[in-house]
């Protein structure tokens, strides 16, 4: 209505005016998210409002007080807008009614039609008798023909959408006996037929749809001690002397556990424990598994690479020393490591000679 025009819009909605003047710019910058990172309510309406703001040639949105009795143009326009909103709210909404399938007759037929196969398995039952055209079992329950029993079970499920156990209870209290055509035996409650009817119901499958989780993963076991580790943090409550966490290393080969109380869940702490406790005692590990949490993933990949490069260099020097080989060249080659590690820091210490 106001596309390409110069218009002034008066509104008593603080939410609408604040969205247009303040929150709209924030939403365009960071997305339609709250301070907690969740999606805001009325997302579709907010997007439509932000798009409509650019349609007029010039636009001014002015906030005014609502429900005023003054005779000013703004007050009269606000009362007219409230009146139109009430009229729209009281309009009768046209509803499209749909009809379901015909459930069939609510009662059993006067005379059942037993087939030869039905009569054959009925006569195999003990103490059956025919009363008024209906065959009854020893406990006086009505024996339904196979086709009629299938229709009765289908009708019960379409009317109530009960599960297998609820239908079993209903049939048990109704004292009805049917035949399980798959097992070729007579059973009460026909559990196999009920399971088939429930499983083939499209409405039940859509309503009771559940997301099946993926198969649980497995951790491979190491082939020698001290080479394959799993590491994780656990919180200690209540913490004492500031030690709120426990850093746990588990050897996947032997199950040996190393636990260290720590104060902060940080990658620097994990690296320190690896350098000071794990490597000197068990050697350089082949693999260290974790859940890739914030305590194991550093925000400074360069520094993490320098640390592991330093670890490998120390192990290389240890091998040379153990073999009795000269290590002068190796120490010279490892001299720039300190400078490389310092350059990866955000705030390098002062006075370091690069």
CORSULNOR-V995566 format. One line per field, one symbol per residue. burial: 1 if it has 24 or more other ideal C-beta (glycine too) atoms within 12 Angstrom, else 0. Layout:
# CORSULNOR-V995566
burial = ???
This chain:
# CORSULNOR-V995566
burial = 000000001111100100110011001000010000000000000100110010000000100100000000000001100000000000000000000000000000000101000100110010010000011010001111110111011111110001010011011000011111000001111111110011001000000000000000000001000111111111000000000011111111000001010100101011101100011001011001100000110100001001110110111010000000000000000100100010000000000000
